[in-house]
Amino acid sequence: MSHTAGLPPKPDPYTGEPRPPHAPLEPEWKGAEKKRPGGANKAPQAPEGESPVLEWFYPSRGQSFGIGLAISLVVLTFGVIRDGGIGWMSTWWLWLFIVPWPFVTLLTGRNTRMSAGADWLRYGKDGFISTYELTSVKVTTEGASRALRLNDADQRTLSVQLNDLQRNRELWDLVYNGILHSVRGNGAETNKLARTFLDLDNPLRFRGE
């Protein structure tokens, strides 16, 4: 009996059908972001020799700038509360902890561009991994966020913020189906956080329910 019996099937590499069922989401998930028209041309292209791009995501400049602005406001508020006022604002170098954030997120936002085919994920310019040939699936904590660390049979490694992957839910569904097949069919190594946050111990997930 196949170890993958009962799992949602792997989508056709060209049509993307049948699409996998929805994958589990981060507890803090706030909803998918709309794919921008023409985004497929700006997102990472399919690696050489791989199937076509089925899903993609890249942040708009406004989204990236807004995230940075929010960080600046948090730091500014912290400074006011900690100092009990605004007297610290006359110290010029303290502004170096506040002002740069919108511009930093504009630059780093380029690295969150991603695309996925039926059996691969590409993140940023160079990161690429075969999602149905994973040998290790682990989740680690990085501050308040969680990162998904993947290794495949060709010794490739990819580390992606879970909340970034889930900004396009259909892209995440494609990636998660590969994770399920790798864990159940290939015996990919997992850790406790991966089993918990990816719901890998739930037998219903292995039946596509």
C-alpha positions in Angstrom: 0.0 0.0 0.0 1.4 3.4 -0.9 2.4 5.7 1.9 0.7 8.5 0.1 -2.6 6.7 -0.2 -5.4 9.1 0.8 -3.4 12.2 0.4 -4.6 15.0 -1.9 -3.1 14.3 -5.3 -0.2 16.2 -6.7 -1.6 18.8 -9.2 -0.9 18.5 -12.9 2.4 20.5 -13.5 0.8 22.5 -16.4 -2.8 23.0 -15.5 -2.4 23.0 -11.7 -5.5 20.8 -11.3 -6.8 19.5 -9.1 -5.8 22.2 -6.7 -5.0 21.0 -3.2 -7.3 21.6 -0.3 -6.6 24.6 2.0 -3.6 24.2 4.2 -3.5 25.2 7.9 -2.6 28.8 8.6 -0.7 30.8 11.2 -2.9 31.7 14.3 -2.2 35.4 13.5 -3.2 35.0 9.8 -5.2 38.1 8.7 -6.3 37.2 5.2 -4.7 36.7 1.8 -3.4 39.7 -0.1 -4.6 40.3 -3.7 -2.3 39.3 -6.5 -1.4 42.4 -8.5 -2.1 42.4 -12.3 1.0 41.5 -14.2 2.6 40.1 -11.0 3.6 36.9 -12.7 6.1 38.9 -14.8 7.7 40.5 -11.7 7.7 37.4 -9.4 10.6 34.9 -9.7 10.4 32.8 -12.8 10.4 29.0 -12.9 13.8 27.5 -12.4 15.3 26.1 -15.5 13.9 22.7 -16.4 11.0 23.0 -14.0 7.2 23.1 -14.5 5.5 26.5 -15.1 4.6 29.1 -12.4 1.2 28.4 -11.0 1.1 31.0 -8.1 3.2 34.0 -7.1 3.4 36.8 -4.7 5.4 40.0 -4.5 4.7 43.0 -2.1 3.8 46.4 -3.5 6.1 49.3 -2.7 3.2 50.8 -0.7 2.8 47.7 1.4 6.5 47.5 2.2 6.7 51.2 3.0 3.7 50.9 5.3 5.2 48.0 7.2 8.4 50.1 7.8 6.4 53.1 8.9 4.5 51.0 11.4 7.8 49.8 12.8 9.0 53.4 13.1 5.9 54.4 15.0 6.3 51.5 17.4 9.9 52.5 18.1 8.9 56.1 18.5 6.1 55.2 20.9 8.5 53.1 22.9 10.9 56.0 23.2 8.2 58.3 24.5 6.9 55.9 27.1 10.4 54.9 28.2 11.6 58.5 28.6 8.3 59.8 30.0 8.2 62.5 27.3 9.9 63.8 24.2 13.1 65.2 25.6 15.1 62.4 24.0 14.1 63.7 20.5 16.8 66.4 20.7 19.5 63.6 20.6 20.0 63.3 16.9 21.5 59.8 16.8 18.4 58.3 18.5 16.5 59.1 15.3 18.8 56.5 13.5 16.7 53.9 15.3 13.4 55.3 13.9 13.8 57.0 10.5 15.4 54.2 8.4 12.7 51.5 8.8 10.4 52.4 5.9 13.4 52.4 3.5 14.8 49.2 5.0 11.5 47.4 4.4 11.4 48.7 0.9 14.7 47.1 0.2 14.0 43.8 2.0 10.6 43.6 0.5 12.2 42.6 -2.7 13.4 39.4 -1.0 9.8 38.3 -0.2 8.9 37.8 -3.8 8.1 34.2 -4.4 6.5 31.8 -6.9 5.5 28.2 -6.9 4.8 25.4 -9.4 3.1 22.1 -8.8 6.2 20.7 -7.2 8.6 23.6 -6.5 9.0 26.8 -4.5 11.2 29.7 -5.4 11.8 32.5 -2.8 13.7 35.7 -3.6 16.3 35.6 -6.4 18.1 32.4 -5.8 16.2 30.2 -3.3 14.6 27.2 -4.9 13.5 23.8 -3.6 11.6 20.7 -4.7 8.5 20.5 -2.5 7.8 16.8 -3.1 11.4 15.7 -2.5 11.9 17.2 0.9 14.2 15.4 3.4 13.6 17.8 6.3 10.7 20.0 7.3 11.3 22.1 10.4 9.8 25.2 12.0 11.9 27.5 14.1 11.0 30.7 16.0 12.6 34.0 15.0 11.5 36.6 17.5 7.7 36.9 17.2 7.6 35.1 13.9 8.1 31.5 12.7 10.3 30.3 9.9 9.9 27.2 7.7 13.2 25.5 7.0 13.2 23.0 4.2 15.9 20.7 2.7 15.4 18.6 -0.4 17.1 15.5 -1.9 19.4 17.6 -4.0 21.0 19.3 -0.9 19.1 22.5 -1.4 18.0 24.5 1.6 15.4 27.2 1.9 14.3 29.3 4.9 11.0 31.2 4.6 8.9 33.2 7.0 5.6 31.3 7.4 3.5 34.4 7.3 5.2 35.4 4.0 4.3 32.1 2.4 0.7 32.5 3.5 0.2 36.0 1.9 -0.9 34.1 -1.1 -3.1 31.2 0.2 -3.2 29.3 -3.0 0.6 29.3 -3.2 0.8 28.1 0.4 -1.7 25.3 -0.5 0.6 24.1 -3.3 3.7 24.1 -1.0 1.9 22.4 1.9 0.7 19.5 -0.3 4.3 18.8 -1.2 5.2 18.9 2.5 2.5 16.3 3.2 3.7 14.0 0.5 7.3 14.4 1.6 6.5 13.6 5.2 4.1 10.8 4.6 5.7 9.3 1.5 9.4 10.1 1.8 9.7 10.1 5.6 11.0 13.6 5.7 12.4 14.6 9.1 10.3 17.0 11.2 10.5 18.7 14.5 7.9 19.3 17.2 7.1 22.9 16.0 6.6 21.7 12.5 4.2 19.0 13.6 2.3 21.5 15.7 2.1 24.5 13.5 1.7 22.6 10.2 -0.8 20.2 11.8 1.3 17.2 10.6 0.1 14.9 13.4 -3.6 15.3 12.4 -4.6 12.1 10.6 -7.4 14.1 8.8 -4.7 16.1 7.0 -3.4 12.9 5.5 -6.8 12.1 4.1 -7.2 15.5 2.5 -10.0 16.5 4.9 
